[in-house]
Amino acid sequence: MGDPILSALMFPALFLLIFLGLPVAFSLIVVSFGFGYLFFGPTIASQAFRFLDSITTNYTLAAIPMFIFMGAMLERSGVAERLYEVMSLLFRRVRGGLALATVAMCALFAAGTGIVGAVEALVGLMAIPAMMRAGYDKGLIAGTICAGGSLGTIIPPSIVVVIYANSANLSIGKVMAGIILPGALMVMLFLGYIYLRARLRPESAPPRRVTGQEPGGLALLRMTLAALIPPILLVVSTIGAILAGIASPTEAAGIGALGTVLLALAYRTFTWRRFYEALRQTVGINCMVLLIVAGGTMFTSIFRVLGGQQLITGIVQSSDMSPALVTAFLLLLIFILGALLDWVSVVLITIPIFLPILTQFGIDPLWFGVMAIVVIQTSYLTPPMAPAIFYLRSIAPPEMGYAHMYRGVLPFILCQLVVLAIVAALPGTATWLPDRIVGF
């Protein structure tokens, strides 16, 4: 028998260590060892080895470093600069064109990386100076960059999907297929808001000055095809191989990683220094993610052994809530944790604990997972602990303050809540496409 009191104290101890400045991964490991020792005694070392062995032998997690390398190599291959230049030209005659180009660019680049912070930082470094020179409202600039960067959570091949599917014992392909429609809807809402904002308040998004020196006609068509077609083919082949069942996620990630190297060679931007830098960034991010995976797995395992699972299940059952209220309650917990922890920790801590509750109340884990990913994306933007704003602060000019950032993200948060409401009211938006794709 476990000790529910000990399990209930694990979360306060975790937050205390985090607020004291200890990295999340080490906070998870320290709390797990500490409370595990109180229950298992000296044998906690052998128990921890079992947890680590289950992670290191998990074939699915091998896809993570290759997806990270895919994004790191794309970042250094010149693809981003080409895409942004072409997007800016395509939207140059539309009000709010630079902001629209930024969101479109983020959507395409998110599909090639799966890394949230990388999308925001890379696109922001290019888009912020361009929009500032054009006289865009600072709040609109901040909101556009933060919201566009958050798309790395919900557009496949998102690493959040890999972690969630692994934690919930679901097919990665099914979860990827499940987030395609909500992700597309969210991009459309972002674009729609920017367009309406530019029409209703033209001073916040002045039109771009068109000069006769800009390419047009066949020249623009050639630029567009050269910039768009190769990365789109790369993303479609990678995700399509998973959805069609032609390749496992790990195999498809390997194909994508190789494809980015070939793309850099085709664009004549490949150098061994850039290749080394991409490898170095991959190792750094992968170590961070997998260390959190190890800590999160240990934390949830010790929590469940101590009786935390029964404690939470008992609270839910005693409240006599309907399945709809249970779903809302669990999503609220994810949102609260998302404001305090990184998304990897949130998924690893909550999903193994929530999964038996979902089964007991007949809640589809795929449908719940899509909503959970939207909630995590929303918490990424929501002040005051929004990670997106801290990322932006590191690359924004001094004249763009926190007030601009907080004000700028609010309309995009409303767009995310609209998507969440649609998925909640129409579960088919998350389950229809996975049910019709062959190859799982």
C-alpha positions as CSV (number, residue, x, y, z in Angstrom):
1,M,0.0,0.0,0.0
2,G,1.2,3.5,-0.8
3,D,1.0,6.7,1.3
4,P,-1.4,9.2,-0.2
5,I,-0.2,11.9,2.1
6,L,3.4,11.6,0.7
7,S,2.0,11.6,-2.8
8,A,0.0,14.8,-2.1
9,L,3.2,16.5,-0.9
10,M,5.2,15.8,-4.1
11,F,3.7,18.6,-6.1
12,P,4.3,21.4,-3.4
13,A,7.9,20.1,-3.1
14,L,8.4,20.2,-6.9
15,F,7.1,23.7,-7.2
16,L,9.3,24.8,-4.2
17,L,12.4,23.6,-5.9
18,I,11.4,25.2,-9.2
19,F,10.7,28.6,-7.6
20,L,14.1,28.3,-5.8
21,G,15.7,28.2,-9.2
22,L,16.5,24.5,-9.7
23,P,16.0,23.4,-13.3
24,V,12.8,21.5,-13.9
25,A,14.5,18.2,-14.9
26,F,16.6,18.2,-11.7
27,S,13.6,19.2,-9.6
28,L,11.7,16.2,-10.9
29,I,14.6,13.9,-10.2
30,V,15.3,15.2,-6.7
31,V,11.7,15.0,-5.6
32,S,11.4,11.5,-7.1
33,F,14.5,10.3,-5.3
34,G,13.5,12.0,-2.0
35,F,10.0,10.7,-1.8
36,G,11.0,7.3,-3.3
37,Y,13.6,6.9,-0.5
38,L,11.0,7.5,2.1
39,F,8.9,4.7,0.7
40,F,11.4,2.2,-0.8
41,G,14.5,3.0,1.3
42,P,17.9,2.3,-0.2
43,T,16.4,0.2,-3.0
44,I,15.2,3.4,-4.7
45,A,18.4,3.3,-6.7
46,S,17.5,0.0,-8.4
47,Q,13.9,1.3,-8.9
48,A,15.3,4.4,-10.6
49,F,17.5,2.3,-12.9
50,R,14.3,0.5,-14.0
51,F,12.7,3.8,-14.9
52,L,15.8,4.9,-16.9
53,D,16.0,1.5,-18.6
54,S,12.4,1.9,-19.9
55,I,13.3,5.2,-21.4
56,T,16.5,4.3,-23.0
57,T,15.0,1.2,-24.6
58,N,11.9,3.1,-25.9
59,Y,12.2,3.0,-29.7
60,T,9.6,5.7,-30.2
61,L,11.6,8.3,-28.4
62,A,14.4,7.8,-30.9
63,A,12.4,10.1,-33.3
64,I,12.9,13.1,-31.1
65,P,16.6,13.8,-31.8
66,M,16.1,13.4,-35.5
67,F,13.1,15.8,-35.5
68,I,15.2,18.3,-33.6
69,F,18.1,17.9,-36.0
70,M,15.6,18.5,-38.9
71,G,14.7,21.8,-37.4
72,A,18.2,22.8,-36.5
73,M,19.5,22.1,-40.0
74,L,16.6,23.9,-41.6
75,E,17.4,26.9,-39.5
76,R,20.9,27.0,-40.9
77,S,20.2,26.0,-44.5
78,G,18.9,29.4,-45.6
79,V,15.4,28.0,-46.0
80,A,13.9,30.4,-43.5
81,E,15.3,33.5,-45.2
82,R,14.1,32.4,-48.6
83,L,10.6,31.5,-47.3
84,Y,10.2,34.9,-45.5
85,E,11.3,36.9,-48.5
86,V,8.9,35.0,-50.8
87,M,6.0,35.3,-48.3
88,S,6.6,39.0,-47.9
89,L,6.4,39.5,-51.7
90,L,3.3,37.3,-52.1
91,F,1.5,39.3,-49.4
92,R,2.9,42.7,-50.3
93,R,-0.4,44.1,-51.8
94,V,-2.5,42.9,-48.8
95,R,-3.1,45.0,-45.7
96,G,-1.2,43.6,-42.8
97,G,0.8,41.7,-45.4
98,L,4.0,41.4,-43.3
99,A,2.1,40.0,-40.3
100,L,0.2,37.6,-42.5
101,A,3.5,36.5,-44.1
102,T,5.0,36.0,-40.6
103,V,2.2,33.7,-39.5
104,A,2.3,31.8,-42.8
105,M,6.1,31.5,-42.4
106,C,5.7,30.2,-38.8
107,A,3.2,27.6,-39.9
108,L,5.5,26.3,-42.6
109,F,8.6,26.4,-40.5
110,A,6.8,24.8,-37.5
111,A,5.9,21.9,-39.8
112,G,9.6,21.4,-40.5
113,T,10.9,21.7,-36.9
114,G,8.4,20.7,-34.2
115,I,10.3,22.9,-31.8
116,V,8.4,25.8,-30.3
117,G,11.1,28.2,-29.2
118,A,13.1,27.8,-32.3
119,V,10.3,28.9,-34.6
120,E,9.6,32.0,-32.5
121,A,13.2,33.0,-32.2
122,L,14.2,32.4,-35.9
123,V,11.1,34.1,-37.5
124,G,11.1,36.9,-34.9
125,L,14.7,37.9,-35.8
126,M,13.7,38.4,-39.4
127,A,10.1,39.7,-39.0
128,I,10.4,42.2,-36.1
129,P,12.9,44.6,-37.8
130,A,10.8,44.4,-41.0
131,M,7.5,45.2,-39.3
132,M,9.1,47.9,-37.1
133,R,10.4,49.7,-40.2
134,A,7.0,49.5,-41.8
135,G,5.4,51.2,-38.8
136,Y,3.3,48.3,-37.4
137,D,1.8,48.5,-34.0
138,K,4.2,47.0,-31.4
139,G,1.4,45.0,-29.8
140,L,0.4,43.4,-33.1
141,I,4.1,42.6,-33.8
142,A,4.5,41.0,-30.4
143,G,1.3,39.0,-30.7
144,T,2.0,37.8,-34.2
145,I,5.5,36.5,-33.3
146,C,4.4,34.8,-30.1
147,A,1.3,33.3,-31.7
148,G,3.2,32.2,-34.8
149,G,5.9,30.6,-32.6
150,S,3.3,28.7,-30.6
151,L,2.2,26.8,-33.8
152,G,5.1,24.5,-33.3
153,T,3.0,22.8,-30.6
154,I,0.0,22.0,-32.8
155,I,1.4,21.5,-36.3
156,P,3.0,18.1,-36.9
157,P,5.6,16.8,-36.6
158,S,5.3,18.4,-33.1
159,I,7.5,16.9,-30.4
160,V,4.6,17.4,-28.0
161,V,2.7,14.8,-30.1
162,V,5.5,12.3,-29.9
163,I,5.7,12.7,-26.1
164,Y,1.9,12.6,-25.6
165,A,1.3,9.6,-27.9
166,N,4.1,7.7,-26.1
167,S,2.6,8.6,-22.6
168,A,-0.9,7.7,-23.6
169,N,0.0,4.5,-25.5
170,L,-1.5,5.9,-28.7
171,S,-0.3,5.7,-32.3
172,I,1.9,8.8,-33.1
173,G,0.4,8.8,-36.6
174,K,-3.2,9.0,-35.2
175,V,-2.3,11.9,-32.9
176,M,-0.6,13.7,-35.7
177,A,-3.6,13.2,-37.9
178,G,-5.8,14.4,-35.1
179,I,-4.1,17.8,-34.8
180,I,-4.1,18.6,-38.5
181,L,-7.6,20.1,-38.8
182,P,-7.5,22.0,-35.5
183,G,-4.0,23.3,-36.4
184,A,-5.2,24.4,-39.8
185,L,-8.2,26.1,-38.2
186,M,-6.0,27.9,-35.8
187,V,-3.8,29.2,-38.6
188,M,-6.9,30.5,-40.4
189,L,-8.1,32.3,-37.3
190,F,-4.8,33.9,-36.8
191,L,-4.7,35.1,-40.4
192,G,-8.3,36.2,-40.2
193,Y,-7.7,38.3,-37.1
194,I,-4.7,40.0,-38.6
195,Y,-6.5,40.8,-41.8
196,L,-9.6,42.2,-40.0
197,R,-7.3,44.2,-37.7
198,A,-5.5,45.7,-40.6
199,R,-8.8,46.6,-42.4
200,L,-10.5,48.1,-39.3
201,R,-7.4,49.8,-37.9
202,P,-5.1,50.6,-40.9
203,E,-2.7,52.6,-38.8
204,S,-1.7,49.5,-36.9
205,A,-0.6,47.7,-40.1
206,P,0.4,50.1,-42.8
207,P,0.5,48.7,-46.4
208,R,3.9,47.9,-47.8
209,R,5.3,50.3,-50.3
210,V,5.5,48.6,-53.7
211,T,8.5,49.6,-55.8
212,G,9.1,48.8,-59.4
213,Q,12.4,47.0,-58.4
214,E,10.5,44.1,-56.8
215,P,10.3,40.9,-58.9
216,G,7.0,40.0,-60.4
217,G,5.5,37.7,-63.0
218,L,7.8,34.7,-64.0
219,A,10.6,35.9,-61.8
220,L,8.4,35.9,-58.7
221,L,7.0,32.5,-59.7
222,R,10.4,31.0,-60.0
223,M,11.4,32.4,-56.6
224,T,8.2,31.0,-55.1
225,L,8.7,27.6,-56.5
226,A,12.3,27.5,-55.4
227,A,11.6,28.6,-51.9
228,L,8.3,26.8,-51.2
229,I,8.3,23.5,-53.1
230,P,11.4,21.8,-51.6
231,P,10.6,22.4,-47.9
232,I,6.9,21.5,-48.5
233,L,7.9,18.3,-50.2
234,L,10.2,17.5,-47.3
235,V,7.5,18.1,-44.7
236,V,4.8,16.2,-46.7
237,S,7.0,13.2,-47.3
238,T,8.0,13.0,-43.6
239,I,4.5,13.4,-42.1
240,G,2.9,11.5,-45.0
241,A,5.1,8.5,-44.5
242,I,3.9,8.3,-40.9
243,L,0.2,8.9,-41.7
244,A,0.2,6.3,-44.5
245,G,2.0,3.7,-42.4
246,I,4.9,3.5,-44.9
247,A,7.4,4.3,-42.2
248,S,7.5,4.4,-38.4
249,P,7.9,7.9,-36.8
250,T,11.6,7.1,-36.1
251,E,12.2,6.1,-39.7
252,A,10.3,9.1,-41.1
253,A,12.3,11.4,-38.8
254,G,15.5,9.9,-40.2
255,I,14.2,10.6,-43.7
256,G,13.4,14.2,-42.8
257,A,16.8,14.7,-41.2
258,L,18.6,13.4,-44.3
259,G,16.3,15.6,-46.4
260,T,17.3,18.8,-44.7
261,V,21.0,18.0,-45.4
262,L,20.2,17.4,-49.1
263,L,18.1,20.6,-49.1
264,A,21.1,22.6,-47.8
265,L,23.3,21.0,-50.4
266,A,20.7,21.9,-53.1
267,Y,20.6,25.5,-51.9
268,R,24.4,25.5,-51.8
269,T,24.3,26.6,-48.1
270,F,25.8,23.5,-46.6
271,T,29.1,23.8,-44.7
272,W,30.7,21.5,-42.3
273,R,30.6,24.3,-39.7
274,R,26.8,24.6,-40.0
275,F,26.4,20.9,-39.9
276,Y,28.5,20.8,-36.7
277,E,26.4,23.6,-35.2
278,A,23.2,21.8,-36.0
279,L,24.5,18.6,-34.4
280,R,25.6,20.5,-31.3
281,Q,22.2,22.2,-31.0
282,T,20.5,18.8,-31.5
283,V,22.5,17.2,-28.7
284,G,21.8,20.1,-26.3
285,I,18.1,20.2,-26.9
286,N,17.8,16.4,-27.0
287,C,19.6,16.1,-23.7
288,M,17.4,18.7,-22.1
289,V,14.2,17.0,-23.4
290,L,15.2,13.4,-22.5
291,L,16.4,14.5,-19.1
292,I,13.0,15.9,-18.4
293,V,11.5,12.7,-19.8
294,A,13.5,10.7,-17.4
295,G,12.6,13.0,-14.5
296,G,8.9,13.1,-15.4
297,T,8.7,9.3,-15.8
298,M,10.3,8.9,-12.4
299,F,8.0,11.5,-10.8
300,T,4.8,10.0,-12.1
301,S,5.9,6.4,-11.3
302,I,6.8,7.3,-7.7
303,F,3.5,9.4,-7.4
304,R,1.5,6.4,-8.5
305,V,3.3,3.9,-6.3
306,L,2.7,6.2,-3.3
307,G,-1.1,6.1,-4.1
308,G,-1.4,9.4,-5.9
309,Q,-3.4,7.8,-8.7
310,Q,-6.0,6.5,-6.2
311,L,-6.1,9.9,-4.5
312,I,-6.9,11.8,-7.7
313,T,-9.4,9.1,-8.9
314,G,-11.1,9.2,-5.5
315,I,-11.4,13.0,-5.7
316,V,-12.9,12.9,-9.1
317,Q,-15.3,10.1,-8.2
318,S,-16.5,11.7,-5.0
319,S,-17.2,15.0,-6.8
320,D,-19.9,13.1,-8.9
321,M,-18.9,15.0,-12.0
322,S,-20.1,14.2,-15.5
323,P,-17.6,13.1,-18.2
324,A,-17.8,16.6,-19.7
325,L,-17.0,18.3,-16.3
326,V,-14.2,15.7,-15.7
327,T,-12.7,16.6,-19.1
328,A,-12.9,20.4,-18.3
329,F,-11.4,19.8,-14.9
330,L,-8.4,17.8,-16.2
331,L,-7.8,20.4,-19.0
332,L,-7.9,23.1,-16.3
333,L,-5.2,21.3,-14.4
334,I,-3.1,21.0,-17.5
335,F,-3.5,24.7,-18.2
336,I,-2.4,25.6,-14.6
337,L,0.6,23.3,-14.8
338,G,1.4,24.7,-18.3
339,A,1.7,28.2,-16.7
340,L,4.4,26.9,-14.3
341,L,6.2,24.0,-16.1
342,D,7.5,23.4,-19.6
343,W,5.2,21.3,-21.9
344,V,7.3,18.1,-21.7
345,S,6.9,18.0,-17.9
346,V,3.2,18.8,-18.2
347,V,2.5,15.9,-20.5
348,L,4.7,13.4,-18.7
349,I,3.3,14.3,-15.3
350,T,-0.4,14.5,-16.2
351,I,-1.1,12.0,-18.9
352,P,-0.1,8.8,-17.1
353,I,-2.1,9.9,-14.1
354,F,-5.1,11.0,-16.2
355,L,-5.3,8.0,-18.5
356,P,-7.1,5.7,-16.1
357,I,-9.6,8.4,-15.3
358,L,-10.2,9.0,-19.1
359,T,-10.8,5.2,-19.5
360,Q,-13.1,5.0,-16.5
361,F,-15.3,7.9,-17.7
362,G,-15.3,6.8,-21.4
363,I,-13.4,9.8,-22.6
364,D,-11.6,9.3,-25.9
365,P,-7.8,9.8,-25.2
366,L,-7.2,11.0,-28.8
367,W,-9.9,13.7,-28.6
368,F,-8.7,14.6,-25.1
369,G,-5.1,14.7,-26.3
370,V,-5.9,17.2,-29.1
371,M,-7.6,19.5,-26.6
372,A,-4.7,19.0,-24.2
373,I,-2.3,20.1,-26.9
374,V,-4.4,23.2,-27.6
375,V,-4.5,24.0,-23.9
376,I,-0.7,23.6,-23.6
377,Q,-0.3,25.9,-26.6
378,T,-2.6,28.4,-24.9
379,S,-0.7,28.3,-21.7
380,Y,2.4,29.0,-23.7
381,L,0.9,32.4,-24.6
382,T,-1.0,33.3,-21.5
383,P,0.4,36.0,-19.1
384,P,1.9,36.4,-16.6
385,M,4.1,33.2,-16.9
386,A,3.9,33.0,-20.7
387,P,7.1,31.3,-22.0
388,A,6.4,32.9,-25.5
389,I,6.8,36.4,-24.0
390,F,10.1,35.5,-22.3
391,Y,11.4,34.1,-25.7
392,L,10.3,37.3,-27.4
393,R,11.9,39.5,-24.7
394,S,15.3,38.0,-25.6
395,I,15.1,39.1,-29.2
396,A,12.8,42.2,-29.1
397,P,14.1,45.7,-29.3
398,P,14.2,47.8,-26.1
399,E,11.2,50.0,-27.2
400,M,8.9,46.9,-27.3
401,G,7.9,46.5,-23.6
402,Y,6.0,43.9,-21.7
403,A,2.8,45.9,-21.9
404,H,2.9,45.6,-25.7
405,M,3.5,41.9,-25.5
406,Y,0.8,41.2,-23.0
407,R,-1.7,43.3,-24.9
408,G,-0.6,41.8,-28.3
409,V,-1.1,38.1,-27.4
410,L,-4.7,38.5,-26.0
411,P,-6.6,38.3,-29.3
412,F,-4.6,35.3,-30.3
413,I,-5.4,33.6,-27.0
414,L,-9.1,34.1,-27.9
415,C,-8.5,32.5,-31.2
416,Q,-7.0,29.5,-29.4
417,L,-9.9,29.3,-27.1
418,V,-12.3,29.3,-30.1
419,V,-10.4,26.3,-31.5
420,L,-10.6,24.6,-28.1
421,A,-14.4,25.2,-28.0
422,I,-14.9,23.9,-31.5
423,V,-12.9,20.7,-30.8
424,A,-14.8,20.2,-27.5
425,A,-18.2,20.7,-29.2
426,L,-17.3,18.7,-32.3
427,P,-15.0,15.8,-31.4
428,G,-15.0,14.8,-35.1
429,T,-12.6,17.7,-35.8
430,A,-10.0,15.6,-33.9
431,T,-11.1,12.0,-34.7
432,W,-12.5,12.2,-38.3
433,L,-9.2,12.3,-40.1
434,P,-7.4,9.6,-38.1
435,D,-10.4,7.3,-38.6
436,R,-10.1,7.7,-42.4
437,I,-6.3,7.5,-42.9
438,V,-5.1,4.0,-43.8
439,G,-1.8,2.7,-42.5
440,F,-2.0,2.6,-38.7
